[in-house]
């Protein structure tokens, strides 16, 4: 009876790994590393380079996920990633302002975060769960990431307000992630044992040369969506990665105020993940993703216009900031649905390509953001974000939506399948 109840639970303790990812990779990194590197080097571009290195190494996610599949090492990959993030923050705490270790720590952070992000969904989608339970657990896992963002922002807000040094804040982050690691290690054994080895058909796909597969991926509707993912990630990460520099520099929001605003964004995202799931179910992934990019564009334009014309209006800038974060749950939940709908390669490779697209976009966005901040000031990042997201919206409206309409018309002509 108890085992049956455990099997049917929506939340499981190993999902604390998602909370750690939200707090660590989305919260702690954005709120501590950019201002720390900028202050240590005196160059705004340096923070962009460090974040770009972190994003580029995160592109290893598909490789790490494939290795975990091959050797049934999902638990090892996830727990090692959690430990790696904790060690990376501890290393930043120990390094004081030693610039020589910035890139090394960024690589460790990027690889560790990628390992957690790539493996976590497998504990759900690889367990052959009933569809309704699978959706509930995926939603719960994503909600935990929003909770992590809220907790991460709140902790950094407290530490900043209390006057903690960067080293002390790094140690706080390391300690929090270490507690998450110690929680996940004993609670992830049984969920890992439920993972069914991926079939060769799902992982390897049809026999084809590498060149043939690349053509199938890139010269297709799926390839168009990958381009959208790159643009959207470049837009999003250019702002969220530098938010701890943008808000104080452009709008005179205190660092503690920025941390608190990020915590509020995490709180709001909890409900938005649930709403995003409903939107995807009712309207489909493409329309939901388009809605998310529209919201993101409004937020980016709001920040850019406020920074240009009314930077003294703090409440307006904080509202625009919240709108930019509100788009993330919608885009994140709908991306998998869109990818699966237009996939030209097996499902395992599809997820890998989606992760790679986001990582490449984040790399380009962070690198561009640092260069723009150095040359033109931090509000230039907001304008870049708006232009990149506008380009993504154009591709969605004139590329993805027509393809979706054609696909719906074709599906309407197909004879209904009988339930067995």
C-alpha positions as CSV (number, residue, x, y, z in Angstrom):
1,X,0.0,0.0,0.0
2,X,2.8,2.4,0.9
3,X,4.7,1.5,-2.2
4,X,1.7,2.2,-4.3
5,X,1.3,5.6,-2.7
6,X,4.9,6.4,-3.3
7,X,4.6,5.4,-6.9
8,X,1.6,7.8,-7.3
9,X,3.1,10.8,-5.6
10,X,3.4,13.9,-7.7
11,X,6.4,15.3,-5.8
12,X,9.4,13.2,-4.8
13,X,12.3,14.3,-2.7
14,X,14.9,13.9,-5.5
15,X,13.2,16.9,-7.2
16,X,15.1,19.0,-4.7
17,X,17.8,18.8,-7.5
18,X,15.5,21.1,-9.6
19,X,15.2,23.5,-6.7
20,X,19.0,23.5,-6.5
21,X,19.3,24.2,-10.2
22,X,16.9,27.1,-10.0
23,X,18.6,28.6,-6.9
24,X,22.1,27.9,-8.1
25,X,22.3,28.2,-11.8
26,X,19.5,30.7,-12.3
27,X,19.6,32.6,-9.0
28,X,23.0,32.6,-7.3
29,X,25.0,32.7,-10.5
30,X,23.1,35.7,-12.0
31,X,23.1,37.6,-8.7
32,X,26.7,37.1,-7.6
33,X,29.1,36.2,-10.4
34,X,28.5,39.1,-12.9
35,X,28.9,41.9,-10.3
36,X,31.7,40.1,-8.6
37,X,33.7,39.7,-11.8
38,X,32.9,43.2,-13.0
39,X,34.2,44.6,-9.7
40,X,37.2,42.4,-9.6
41,X,38.4,43.2,-13.1
42,X,36.9,46.7,-13.6
43,X,35.6,45.6,-17.0
44,X,32.0,45.0,-17.8
45,X,33.0,42.7,-20.7
46,X,34.8,40.3,-18.4
47,X,31.5,39.2,-16.7
48,X,30.1,38.5,-20.2
49,X,33.0,36.4,-21.1
50,X,32.8,34.3,-17.8
51,X,29.0,33.8,-18.4
52,X,29.7,32.9,-22.0
53,X,32.2,30.3,-21.0
54,X,29.7,28.9,-18.6
55,X,27.0,28.7,-21.2
56,X,29.3,27.1,-23.8
57,X,30.3,24.3,-21.5
58,X,26.6,23.8,-20.7
59,X,26.2,22.8,-24.3
60,X,27.8,19.5,-23.2
61,X,24.4,18.6,-21.6
62,X,23.4,16.2,-24.5
63,X,26.8,14.5,-24.3
64,X,26.5,14.0,-20.6
65,X,22.9,12.8,-20.9
66,X,23.9,10.3,-23.6
67,X,26.7,8.9,-21.4
68,X,24.3,8.6,-18.5
69,X,21.9,6.7,-20.8
70,X,24.6,4.4,-22.0
71,X,26.0,3.5,-18.6
72,X,22.8,3.8,-16.6
73,X,24.5,6.5,-14.6
74,X,21.7,9.0,-14.3
75,X,21.9,9.2,-10.5
76,X,25.7,9.6,-10.6
77,X,25.4,12.4,-13.2
78,X,22.7,14.3,-11.3
79,X,24.4,14.0,-7.9
80,X,27.8,14.8,-9.3
81,X,26.3,17.9,-10.9
82,X,24.9,19.1,-7.6
83,X,28.2,18.6,-5.9
84,X,30.1,20.3,-8.7
85,X,27.9,23.4,-8.4
86,X,28.6,23.5,-4.7
87,X,32.3,23.1,-5.2
88,X,32.3,25.8,-7.9
89,X,30.8,28.4,-5.5
90,X,33.2,27.3,-2.8
91,X,36.0,27.8,-5.3
92,X,34.8,31.4,-6.0
93,X,34.7,32.0,-2.2
94,X,38.3,30.8,-1.9
95,X,39.7,32.6,-4.9
96,X,39.1,36.1,-3.5
97,X,39.7,38.1,-6.7
98,X,42.1,35.8,-8.4
99,X,41.2,36.4,-12.1
100,X,43.1,33.3,-13.2
101,X,40.5,30.9,-11.7
102,X,37.4,32.7,-13.1
103,X,37.2,30.7,-16.3
104,X,38.0,27.4,-14.6
105,X,35.2,27.9,-12.0
106,X,32.9,28.9,-14.9
107,X,33.7,25.6,-16.7
108,X,33.0,23.6,-13.6
109,X,29.8,25.4,-13.0
110,X,28.6,25.1,-16.6
111,X,29.3,21.4,-16.8
112,X,27.8,20.7,-13.4
113,X,24.6,22.6,-14.2
114,X,24.4,20.9,-17.6
115,X,24.6,17.4,-16.0
116,X,21.7,18.2,-13.7
117,X,19.5,19.7,-16.4
118,X,20.1,17.0,-18.9
119,X,19.5,14.1,-16.5
120,X,16.6,15.3,-14.3
121,X,13.8,14.8,-16.8
122,X,14.9,11.2,-17.5
123,X,13.8,10.3,-13.9
124,X,10.3,11.0,-15.1
125,X,10.0,10.4,-18.8
126,X,12.2,7.3,-18.6
127,X,10.2,5.6,-15.9
128,X,7.2,4.5,-18.1
129,X,4.7,6.3,-16.0
130,X,1.0,6.8,-16.8
131,X,0.7,9.9,-18.9
132,X,-1.3,11.9,-16.4
133,X,1.3,11.1,-13.6
134,X,4.2,11.9,-15.9
135,X,2.7,15.4,-16.7
136,X,2.1,16.1,-13.0
137,X,5.6,15.2,-12.1
138,X,7.1,17.2,-14.9
139,X,5.1,20.2,-13.7
140,X,6.2,19.6,-10.1
141,X,9.8,19.4,-11.2
142,X,9.6,22.7,-13.1
143,X,7.7,24.3,-10.2
144,X,10.6,23.4,-7.9
145,X,13.0,25.3,-10.2
146,X,10.8,28.3,-9.7
147,X,10.8,27.8,-6.0
148,X,14.6,27.6,-6.2
149,X,14.8,30.9,-8.0
150,X,12.6,32.5,-5.3
151,X,14.7,31.0,-2.5
152,X,18.0,31.9,-4.2
153,X,16.9,35.5,-4.7
154,X,15.6,35.8,-1.1
155,X,18.9,34.4,0.4
156,X,21.1,36.7,-1.7
157,X,18.8,39.6,-0.8
158,X,19.2,38.9,2.9
159,X,23.0,38.5,2.5
160,X,23.4,41.7,0.4
161,X,21.2,43.7,2.8
162,X,23.2,42.4,5.7
163,X,26.4,43.7,4.1
164,X,28.0,40.2,3.4
165,X,31.1,40.2,1.2
166,X,31.0,38.4,-2.1
167,X,33.1,35.6,-0.5
168,X,30.5,35.1,2.2
169,X,27.7,35.1,-0.3
170,X,29.6,32.4,-2.4
171,X,30.0,30.3,0.7
172,X,26.2,30.7,1.5
173,X,25.4,29.4,-2.0
174,X,27.9,26.6,-1.7
175,X,26.4,25.6,1.7
176,X,22.8,25.7,0.3
177,X,23.7,23.5,-2.6
178,X,25.6,21.1,-0.4
179,X,22.5,20.6,1.7
180,X,20.5,19.9,-1.5
181,X,23.2,17.4,-2.6
182,X,22.9,15.6,0.8
183,X,19.2,15.5,0.4
184,X,19.2,14.1,-3.2
185,X,21.8,11.4,-2.8
186,X,19.8,9.1,-0.5
187,X,16.4,9.9,-2.1
188,X,17.4,9.3,-5.7
189,X,18.3,5.6,-5.6
190,X,14.8,4.1,-6.0
191,X,13.7,6.7,-8.7
192,X,16.9,5.9,-10.6
193,X,16.2,2.2,-10.5
194,X,12.8,2.8,-12.1
195,X,14.4,4.3,-15.2
196,X,13.9,1.9,-18.1
197,X,17.0,1.7,-20.4
198,X,16.3,3.7,-23.6
199,X,15.6,1.5,-26.7
200,X,18.0,1.7,-29.5
201,X,15.3,3.0,-31.8
202,X,14.7,6.0,-29.6
203,X,18.4,6.8,-29.0
204,X,20.0,5.9,-32.2
205,X,17.3,6.5,-34.8
206,X,17.3,5.4,-38.4
207,X,20.6,4.5,-40.0
208,X,22.0,7.6,-41.8
209,X,25.3,9.3,-42.2
210,X,26.2,12.2,-40.0
211,X,26.0,14.7,-42.9
212,X,22.5,13.3,-43.7
213,X,21.3,13.7,-40.2
214,X,22.6,17.3,-40.0
215,X,20.7,18.1,-43.2
216,X,17.6,16.5,-41.8
217,X,17.9,18.6,-38.6
218,X,18.8,22.0,-40.0
219,X,16.9,22.1,-43.3
220,X,13.5,21.5,-41.8
221,X,10.8,23.2,-39.7
222,X,12.7,21.7,-36.7
223,X,15.8,23.5,-37.8
224,X,13.8,26.7,-38.0
225,X,12.7,26.2,-34.4
226,X,16.3,25.7,-33.4
227,X,17.1,29.1,-34.8
228,X,14.2,30.5,-32.8
229,X,15.7,28.8,-29.7
230,X,19.1,30.4,-30.3
231,X,17.6,33.9,-30.7
232,X,15.3,33.5,-27.7
233,X,18.1,32.2,-25.5
234,X,20.4,35.0,-26.6
235,X,17.7,37.6,-25.7
236,X,16.8,36.1,-22.4
237,X,20.3,35.3,-21.1
238,X,21.8,38.6,-22.1
239,X,19.4,40.3,-19.6
240,X,19.1,37.7,-16.9
241,X,22.8,37.0,-16.8
242,X,23.6,40.7,-16.3
243,X,20.5,41.6,-14.2
244,X,22.6,42.3,-11.1
245,X,24.5,44.9,-13.1
246,X,21.7,46.3,-15.2
247,X,19.3,47.2,-12.5
248,X,21.7,49.2,-10.3
249,X,23.6,50.8,-13.2
250,X,20.6,51.8,-15.4
251,X,17.8,52.2,-12.9
252,X,19.6,52.9,-9.6
253,X,17.9,49.8,-8.0
254,X,20.0,48.7,-5.0
255,X,21.6,45.2,-5.2
256,X,19.3,44.1,-2.4
257,X,16.3,45.4,-4.3
258,X,17.4,43.5,-7.4
259,X,17.8,40.3,-5.4
260,X,14.3,40.7,-3.9
261,X,12.9,41.3,-7.4
262,X,14.4,38.1,-8.6
263,X,12.9,36.3,-5.6
264,X,9.5,37.7,-6.5
265,X,9.9,36.5,-10.0
266,X,10.6,33.0,-8.7
267,X,7.4,33.2,-6.6
268,X,5.3,34.3,-9.6
269,X,6.8,31.6,-11.8
270,X,5.4,28.8,-9.5
271,X,1.9,29.6,-10.6
272,X,3.0,30.4,-14.2
273,X,4.4,26.9,-14.7
274,X,0.9,25.5,-13.9
275,X,-0.8,28.0,-16.2
276,X,1.7,27.3,-18.9
277,X,0.9,23.6,-18.8
278,X,-2.8,24.4,-19.2
279,X,-2.0,26.7,-22.1
280,X,0.0,24.1,-23.9
281,X,-2.7,21.5,-23.4
282,X,-5.4,23.8,-24.8
283,X,-3.7,25.8,-27.5
284,X,-0.7,23.6,-28.5
285,X,3.0,24.2,-28.0
286,X,3.6,26.5,-31.0
287,X,0.9,29.0,-29.9
288,X,2.1,28.8,-26.3
289,X,5.7,29.4,-27.3
290,X,4.6,32.3,-29.4
291,X,2.8,33.8,-26.5
292,X,5.9,33.4,-24.3
293,X,8.1,35.1,-26.8
294,X,5.5,37.9,-27.1
295,X,5.5,38.4,-23.3
296,X,9.3,38.4,-23.4
297,X,9.4,41.0,-26.1
298,X,7.1,43.3,-24.1
299,X,9.4,43.0,-21.1
300,X,12.6,43.6,-23.1
301,X,11.1,46.6,-24.9
302,X,9.9,47.9,-21.5
303,X,13.3,47.7,-20.0
304,X,15.0,49.3,-23.0
305,X,12.5,52.2,-23.3
306,X,12.5,52.8,-19.6
307,X,16.3,52.8,-19.5
308,X,16.4,55.3,-22.4
309,X,13.6,57.7,-21.4
310,X,12.6,57.3,-17.8
311,X,15.4,55.5,-15.9
312,X,14.4,57.2,-12.7
313,X,11.0,55.4,-12.7
314,X,12.0,52.5,-10.5
315,X,8.6,50.9,-10.3
316,X,8.3,50.9,-14.1
317,X,11.6,49.2,-14.5
318,X,10.8,46.6,-11.9
319,X,7.5,45.8,-13.7
320,X,9.3,45.4,-17.0
321,X,11.8,43.1,-15.3
322,X,9.1,40.9,-13.9
323,X,7.5,40.6,-17.3
324,X,10.8,39.4,-18.7
325,X,10.9,36.6,-16.1
326,X,7.2,35.7,-16.6
327,X,7.9,34.5,-20.1
328,X,10.4,31.8,-19.0
329,X,7.9,29.2,-17.7
330,X,5.7,29.5,-20.8
331,X,8.7,29.1,-23.2
332,X,10.3,26.3,-21.2
333,X,7.3,24.1,-20.9
334,X,6.1,24.6,-24.5
335,X,9.6,24.1,-26.1
336,X,9.6,20.3,-25.6
337,X,6.1,20.0,-27.1
338,X,7.2,22.1,-30.2
339,X,10.4,20.1,-30.6
340,X,8.6,16.8,-30.4
341,X,5.9,18.0,-32.9
342,X,8.4,18.9,-35.6
343,X,11.2,16.5,-34.7
344,X,13.1,15.0,-37.6
345,X,15.3,12.8,-35.4
346,X,14.5,10.4,-32.5
347,X,13.2,11.9,-29.2
348,X,16.5,11.5,-27.4
349,X,18.4,13.5,-30.0
350,X,15.6,16.0,-30.2
351,X,16.0,17.0,-26.6
352,X,19.8,17.2,-27.0
353,X,19.4,19.6,-30.0
354,X,17.0,21.8,-28.0
355,X,19.5,22.0,-25.1
356,X,22.3,22.7,-27.5
357,X,20.3,25.5,-29.2
358,X,19.6,27.2,-25.9
359,X,23.3,26.8,-24.7
360,X,24.6,28.3,-28.0
361,X,22.1,31.2,-27.7
362,X,23.1,31.8,-24.1
363,X,26.8,31.8,-25.1
364,X,26.2,34.4,-27.8
365,X,23.9,36.5,-25.6
366,X,26.3,36.6,-22.7
367,X,29.3,37.4,-24.9
368,X,27.4,40.2,-26.7
369,X,26.0,41.6,-23.5
370,X,29.4,42.0,-22.0
371,X,30.8,43.7,-25.1
372,X,27.8,46.0,-25.3
373,X,28.0,47.0,-21.7
374,X,31.7,47.8,-22.0
375,X,31.2,49.9,-25.2
376,X,27.8,51.5,-24.9
377,X,26.5,50.9,-21.3
378,X,24.2,48.4,-19.7
379,X,21.0,49.7,-21.3
380,X,22.4,48.6,-24.7
381,X,21.8,45.0,-23.4
382,X,18.1,45.7,-23.1
383,X,17.9,46.9,-26.7
384,X,19.9,43.9,-27.9
385,X,17.5,41.6,-26.0
386,X,14.5,43.3,-27.6
387,X,15.9,43.0,-31.2
388,X,16.9,39.4,-30.8
389,X,13.4,38.5,-29.4
390,X,11.7,40.4,-32.2
391,X,13.6,38.3,-34.7
392,X,12.5,35.2,-32.9
393,X,8.9,36.3,-33.0
394,X,9.2,37.0,-36.8
395,X,10.5,33.5,-37.4
396,X,7.7,32.0,-35.3
397,X,4.9,34.0,-37.0
398,X,6.1,33.6,-40.6
399,X,7.8,30.2,-40.3
400,X,6.5,28.0,-37.4
401,X,2.8,29.1,-37.4
402,X,2.2,28.4,-41.1
403,X,3.9,25.0,-40.7
404,X,1.7,24.3,-37.6
405,X,-1.4,25.2,-39.6
406,X,-0.5,22.9,-42.4
407,X,0.2,20.1,-39.9
408,X,-3.2,20.6,-38.3
409,X,-5.0,20.5,-41.6
410,X,-3.2,17.3,-42.5
411,X,-4.1,15.8,-39.1
412,X,-7.7,16.7,-39.6
413,X,-7.8,14.7,-42.8
414,X,-6.4,11.6,-41.1
415,X,-8.9,8.9,-40.1
416,X,-9.4,8.6,-36.3
417,X,-7.4,5.9,-34.6
418,X,-9.3,3.4,-32.5
419,X,-8.3,3.0,-28.9
420,X,-7.0,-0.4,-28.0
